[in-house]
Amino acid sequence: MRKVDRSDIVDYVTYEEHRDEARQAIFQVKALRRFHVGPHLTFLFENRDTMRYQVQEMVRAERMVREADIVQEIGTYNELLGDHG
C-alpha cells in the first residue's frame, strides 16, 4: 500500500477552503470500509486516503506550519498502514 507522502498534504488554510468537500468524500470512503460485528464492535479498515485525511485534519487542528512537525505527523500515521504483502 502506498504511504502518505508530504506532497499529499496541503497547508491548513488551503485545506480549510475545501474541507467540507473532503469530509463528504472521506465519509463515503469510510462507510465502505466500516464493518459492524454485533451491537458493540465495529472495524474500520484504514487505507491511504483515510490516513491522509487524518493527517490533514491534525495539521488543521494544530495549525501546523513547521515542516518537521508535518513530516513527523505523516510518519506517525504511516506506521498504521500495512506494507506490501
Chimera marker file (.cmm) of the C-alpha trace (Angstrom):
<marker_set name="trace">
<marker id="1" x="0.000" y="0.000" z="0.000" r="1" g="1" b="0" radius="0.5"/>
<marker id="2" x="1.320" y="3.410" z="-0.939" r="1" g="1" b="0" radius="0.5"/>
<marker id="3" x="2.036" y="5.575" z="2.087" r="1" g="1" b="0" radius="0.5"/>
<marker id="4" x="1.023" y="9.192" z="2.602" r="1" g="1" b="0" radius="0.5"/>
<marker id="5" x="3.671" y="11.490" z="1.156" r="1" g="1" b="0" radius="0.5"/>
<marker id="6" x="4.465" y="15.059" z="2.137" r="1" g="1" b="0" radius="0.5"/>
<marker id="7" x="3.219" y="16.246" z="-1.258" r="1" g="1" b="0" radius="0.5"/>
<marker id="8" x="-0.233" y="14.849" z="-0.372" r="1" g="1" b="0" radius="0.5"/>
<marker id="9" x="-0.676" y="17.333" z="2.471" r="1" g="1" b="0" radius="0.5"/>
<marker id="10" x="-1.591" y="20.973" z="1.877" r="1" g="1" b="0" radius="0.5"/>
<marker id="11" x="-1.316" y="23.873" z="4.291" r="1" g="1" b="0" radius="0.5"/>
<marker id="12" x="-4.182" y="24.206" z="6.732" r="1" g="1" b="0" radius="0.5"/>
<marker id="13" x="-5.536" y="27.397" z="5.148" r="1" g="1" b="0" radius="0.5"/>
<marker id="14" x="-5.839" y="25.775" z="1.717" r="1" g="1" b="0" radius="0.5"/>
<marker id="15" x="-7.336" y="22.649" z="3.288" r="1" g="1" b="0" radius="0.5"/>
<marker id="16" x="-9.892" y="24.710" z="5.184" r="1" g="1" b="0" radius="0.5"/>
<marker id="17" x="-11.152" y="26.142" z="1.879" r="1" g="1" b="0" radius="0.5"/>
<marker id="18" x="-12.012" y="22.631" z="0.621" r="1" g="1" b="0" radius="0.5"/>
<marker id="19" x="-12.619" y="20.842" z="3.919" r="1" g="1" b="0" radius="0.5"/>
<marker id="20" x="-16.377" y="20.328" z="3.504" r="1" g="1" b="0" radius="0.5"/>
<marker id="21" x="-15.911" y="18.507" z="0.195" r="1" g="1" b="0" radius="0.5"/>
<marker id="22" x="-13.007" y="16.471" z="1.580" r="1" g="1" b="0" radius="0.5"/>
<marker id="23" x="-15.049" y="15.412" z="4.607" r="1" g="1" b="0" radius="0.5"/>
<marker id="24" x="-18.022" y="14.327" z="2.497" r="1" g="1" b="0" radius="0.5"/>
<marker id="25" x="-15.775" y="12.288" z="0.223" r="1" g="1" b="0" radius="0.5"/>
<marker id="26" x="-13.881" y="10.574" z="3.033" r="1" g="1" b="0" radius="0.5"/>
<marker id="27" x="-17.073" y="9.730" z="4.907" r="1" g="1" b="0" radius="0.5"/>
<marker id="28" x="-18.216" y="7.845" z="1.806" r="1" g="1" b="0" radius="0.5"/>
<marker id="29" x="-14.889" y="6.002" z="1.651" r="1" g="1" b="0" radius="0.5"/>
<marker id="30" x="-15.057" y="5.139" z="5.350" r="1" g="1" b="0" radius="0.5"/>
<marker id="31" x="-18.636" y="3.885" z="5.054" r="1" g="1" b="0" radius="0.5"/>
<marker id="32" x="-17.464" y="1.205" z="2.612" r="1" g="1" b="0" radius="0.5"/>
<marker id="33" x="-14.586" y="0.241" z="4.918" r="1" g="1" b="0" radius="0.5"/>
<marker id="34" x="-16.595" y="0.008" z="8.166" r="1" g="1" b="0" radius="0.5"/>
<marker id="35" x="-17.888" y="-3.363" z="9.348" r="1" g="1" b="0" radius="0.5"/>
<marker id="36" x="-20.201" y="-3.783" z="12.317" r="1" g="1" b="0" radius="0.5"/>
<marker id="37" x="-19.930" y="-7.018" z="14.267" r="1" g="1" b="0" radius="0.5"/>
<marker id="38" x="-22.828" y="-7.182" z="16.642" r="1" g="1" b="0" radius="0.5"/>
<marker id="39" x="-24.115" y="-4.199" z="18.589" r="1" g="1" b="0" radius="0.5"/>
<marker id="40" x="-20.833" y="-3.284" z="20.313" r="1" g="1" b="0" radius="0.5"/>
<marker id="41" x="-17.988" y="-3.844" z="17.870" r="1" g="1" b="0" radius="0.5"/>
<marker id="42" x="-17.066" y="-2.030" z="14.674" r="1" g="1" b="0" radius="0.5"/>
<marker id="43" x="-13.980" y="-2.428" z="12.500" r="1" g="1" b="0" radius="0.5"/>
<marker id="44" x="-12.764" y="0.398" z="10.281" r="1" g="1" b="0" radius="0.5"/>
<marker id="45" x="-10.155" y="-0.700" z="7.784" r="1" g="1" b="0" radius="0.5"/>
<marker id="46" x="-7.940" y="2.295" z="7.134" r="1" g="1" b="0" radius="0.5"/>
<marker id="47" x="-6.201" y="2.997" z="3.851" r="1" g="1" b="0" radius="0.5"/>
<marker id="48" x="-4.026" y="5.705" z="2.363" r="1" g="1" b="0" radius="0.5"/>
<marker id="49" x="-6.982" y="8.029" z="1.768" r="1" g="1" b="0" radius="0.5"/>
<marker id="50" x="-8.286" y="7.748" z="5.317" r="1" g="1" b="0" radius="0.5"/>
<marker id="51" x="-4.794" y="8.269" z="6.746" r="1" g="1" b="0" radius="0.5"/>
<marker id="52" x="-4.202" y="11.294" z="4.516" r="1" g="1" b="0" radius="0.5"/>
<marker id="53" x="-7.467" y="12.740" z="5.823" r="1" g="1" b="0" radius="0.5"/>
<marker id="54" x="-6.394" y="12.133" z="9.427" r="1" g="1" b="0" radius="0.5"/>
<marker id="55" x="-3.038" y="13.836" z="8.862" r="1" g="1" b="0" radius="0.5"/>
<marker id="56" x="-4.692" y="16.760" z="7.115" r="1" g="1" b="0" radius="0.5"/>
<marker id="57" x="-7.149" y="17.147" z="9.996" r="1" g="1" b="0" radius="0.5"/>
<marker id="58" x="-4.304" y="17.133" z="12.540" r="1" g="1" b="0" radius="0.5"/>
<marker id="59" x="-2.381" y="19.758" z="10.559" r="1" g="1" b="0" radius="0.5"/>
<marker id="60" x="-5.537" y="21.861" z="10.555" r="1" g="1" b="0" radius="0.5"/>
<marker id="61" x="-6.467" y="21.323" z="14.211" r="1" g="1" b="0" radius="0.5"/>
<marker id="62" x="-2.968" y="22.032" z="15.484" r="1" g="1" b="0" radius="0.5"/>
<marker id="63" x="-2.276" y="24.783" z="12.929" r="1" g="1" b="0" radius="0.5"/>
<marker id="64" x="0.991" y="23.105" z="11.965" r="1" g="1" b="0" radius="0.5"/>
<marker id="65" x="3.355" y="25.158" z="9.866" r="1" g="1" b="0" radius="0.5"/>
<marker id="66" x="6.758" y="23.725" z="10.749" r="1" g="1" b="0" radius="0.5"/>
<marker id="67" x="7.885" y="21.216" z="8.152" r="1" g="1" b="0" radius="0.5"/>
<marker id="68" x="9.380" y="18.916" z="10.791" r="1" g="1" b="0" radius="0.5"/>
<marker id="69" x="6.053" y="18.721" z="12.644" r="1" g="1" b="0" radius="0.5"/>
<marker id="70" x="4.134" y="17.867" z="9.478" r="1" g="1" b="0" radius="0.5"/>
<marker id="71" x="6.657" y="15.209" z="8.435" r="1" g="1" b="0" radius="0.5"/>
<marker id="72" x="6.529" y="13.672" z="11.915" r="1" g="1" b="0" radius="0.5"/>
<marker id="73" x="2.725" y="13.548" z="11.787" r="1" g="1" b="0" radius="0.5"/>
<marker id="74" x="2.868" y="11.828" z="8.395" r="1" g="1" b="0" radius="0.5"/>
<marker id="75" x="5.362" y="9.287" z="9.738" r="1" g="1" b="0" radius="0.5"/>
<marker id="76" x="3.213" y="8.546" z="12.765" r="1" g="1" b="0" radius="0.5"/>
<marker id="77" x="0.118" y="7.830" z="10.682" r="1" g="1" b="0" radius="0.5"/>
<marker id="78" x="2.043" y="5.919" z="8.011" r="1" g="1" b="0" radius="0.5"/>
<marker id="79" x="3.086" y="3.431" z="10.699" r="1" g="1" b="0" radius="0.5"/>
<marker id="80" x="-0.569" y="2.396" z="10.920" r="1" g="1" b="0" radius="0.5"/>
<marker id="81" x="-0.676" y="1.398" z="7.246" r="1" g="1" b="0" radius="0.5"/>
<marker id="82" x="0.416" y="-2.034" z="6.128" r="1" g="1" b="0" radius="0.5"/>
<marker id="83" x="3.249" y="-2.696" z="3.724" r="1" g="1" b="0" radius="0.5"/>
<marker id="84" x="3.217" y="-4.714" z="0.538" r="1" g="1" b="0" radius="0.5"/>
<marker id="85" x="2.392" y="-8.336" z="1.162" r="1" g="1" b="0" radius="0.5"/>
<link id1="1" id2="2" r="1" g="1" b="0" radius="0.2"/>
<link id1="2" id2="3" r="1" g="1" b="0" radius="0.2"/>
<link id1="3" id2="4" r="1" g="1" b="0" radius="0.2"/>
<link id1="4" id2="5" r="1" g="1" b="0" radius="0.2"/>
<link id1="5" id2="6" r="1" g="1" b="0" radius="0.2"/>
<link id1="6" id2="7" r="1" g="1" b="0" radius="0.2"/>
<link id1="7" id2="8" r="1" g="1" b="0" radius="0.2"/>
<link id1="8" id2="9" r="1" g="1" b="0" radius="0.2"/>
<link id1="9" id2="10" r="1" g="1" b="0" radius="0.2"/>
<link id1="10" id2="11" r="1" g="1" b="0" radius="0.2"/>
<link id1="11" id2="12" r="1" g="1" b="0" radius="0.2"/>
<link id1="12" id2="13" r="1" g="1" b="0" radius="0.2"/>
<link id1="13" id2="14" r="1" g="1" b="0" radius="0.2"/>
<link id1="14" id2="15" r="1" g="1" b="0" radius="0.2"/>
<link id1="15" id2="16" r="1" g="1" b="0" radius="0.2"/>
<link id1="16" id2="17" r="1" g="1" b="0" radius="0.2"/>
<link id1="17" id2="18" r="1" g="1" b="0" radius="0.2"/>
<link id1="18" id2="19" r="1" g="1" b="0" radius="0.2"/>
<link id1="19" id2="20" r="1" g="1" b="0" radius="0.2"/>
<link id1="20" id2="21" r="1" g="1" b="0" radius="0.2"/>
<link id1="21" id2="22" r="1" g="1" b="0" radius="0.2"/>
<link id1="22" id2="23" r="1" g="1" b="0" radius="0.2"/>
<link id1="23" id2="24" r="1" g="1" b="0" radius="0.2"/>
<link id1="24" id2="25" r="1" g="1" b="0" radius="0.2"/>
<link id1="25" id2="26" r="1" g="1" b="0" radius="0.2"/>
<link id1="26" id2="27" r="1" g="1" b="0" radius="0.2"/>
<link id1="27" id2="28" r="1" g="1" b="0" radius="0.2"/>
<link id1="28" id2="29" r="1" g="1" b="0" radius="0.2"/>
<link id1="29" id2="30" r="1" g="1" b="0" radius="0.2"/>
<link id1="30" id2="31" r="1" g="1" b="0" radius="0.2"/>
<link id1="31" id2="32" r="1" g="1" b="0" radius="0.2"/>
<link id1="32" id2="33" r="1" g="1" b="0" radius="0.2"/>
<link id1="33" id2="34" r="1" g="1" b="0" radius="0.2"/>
<link id1="34" id2="35" r="1" g="1" b="0" radius="0.2"/>
<link id1="35" id2="36" r="1" g="1" b="0" radius="0.2"/>
<link id1="36" id2="37" r="1" g="1" b="0" radius="0.2"/>
<link id1="37" id2="38" r="1" g="1" b="0" radius="0.2"/>
<link id1="38" id2="39" r="1" g="1" b="0" radius="0.2"/>
<link id1="39" id2="40" r="1" g="1" b="0" radius="0.2"/>
<link id1="40" id2="41" r="1" g="1" b="0" radius="0.2"/>
<link id1="41" id2="42" r="1" g="1" b="0" radius="0.2"/>
<link id1="42" id2="43" r="1" g="1" b="0" radius="0.2"/>
<link id1="43" id2="44" r="1" g="1" b="0" radius="0.2"/>
<link id1="44" id2="45" r="1" g="1" b="0" radius="0.2"/>
<link id1="45" id2="46" r="1" g="1" b="0" radius="0.2"/>
<link id1="46" id2="47" r="1" g="1" b="0" radius="0.2"/>
<link id1="47" id2="48" r="1" g="1" b="0" radius="0.2"/>
<link id1="48" id2="49" r="1" g="1" b="0" radius="0.2"/>
<link id1="49" id2="50" r="1" g="1" b="0" radius="0.2"/>
<link id1="50" id2="51" r="1" g="1" b="0" radius="0.2"/>
<link id1="51" id2="52" r="1" g="1" b="0" radius="0.2"/>
<link id1="52" id2="53" r="1" g="1" b="0" radius="0.2"/>
<link id1="53" id2="54" r="1" g="1" b="0" radius="0.2"/>
<link id1="54" id2="55" r="1" g="1" b="0" radius="0.2"/>
<link id1="55" id2="56" r="1" g="1" b="0" radius="0.2"/>
<link id1="56" id2="57" r="1" g="1" b="0" radius="0.2"/>
<link id1="57" id2="58" r="1" g="1" b="0" radius="0.2"/>
<link id1="58" id2="59" r="1" g="1" b="0" radius="0.2"/>
<link id1="59" id2="60" r="1" g="1" b="0" radius="0.2"/>
<link id1="60" id2="61" r="1" g="1" b="0" radius="0.2"/>
<link id1="61" id2="62" r="1" g="1" b="0" radius="0.2"/>
<link id1="62" id2="63" r="1" g="1" b="0" radius="0.2"/>
<link id1="63" id2="64" r="1" g="1" b="0" radius="0.2"/>
<link id1="64" id2="65" r="1" g="1" b="0" radius="0.2"/>
<link id1="65" id2="66" r="1" g="1" b="0" radius="0.2"/>
<link id1="66" id2="67" r="1" g="1" b="0" radius="0.2"/>
<link id1="67" id2="68" r="1" g="1" b="0" radius="0.2"/>
<link id1="68" id2="69" r="1" g="1" b="0" radius="0.2"/>
<link id1="69" id2="70" r="1" g="1" b="0" radius="0.2"/>
<link id1="70" id2="71" r="1" g="1" b="0" radius="0.2"/>
<link id1="71" id2="72" r="1" g="1" b="0" radius="0.2"/>
<link id1="72" id2="73" r="1" g="1" b="0" radius="0.2"/>
<link id1="73" id2="74" r="1" g="1" b="0" radius="0.2"/>
<link id1="74" id2="75" r="1" g="1" b="0" radius="0.2"/>
<link id1="75" id2="76" r="1" g="1" b="0" radius="0.2"/>
<link id1="76" id2="77" r="1" g="1" b="0" radius="0.2"/>
<link id1="77" id2="78" r="1" g="1" b="0" radius="0.2"/>
<link id1="78" id2="79" r="1" g="1" b="0" radius="0.2"/>
<link id1="79" id2="80" r="1" g="1" b="0" radius="0.2"/>
<link id1="80" id2="81" r="1" g="1" b="0" radius="0.2"/>
<link id1="81" id2="82" r="1" g="1" b="0" radius="0.2"/>
<link id1="82" id2="83" r="1" g="1" b="0" radius="0.2"/>
<link id1="83" id2="84" r="1" g="1" b="0" radius="0.2"/>
<link id1="84" id2="85" r="1" g="1" b="0" radius="0.2"/>
</marker_set>
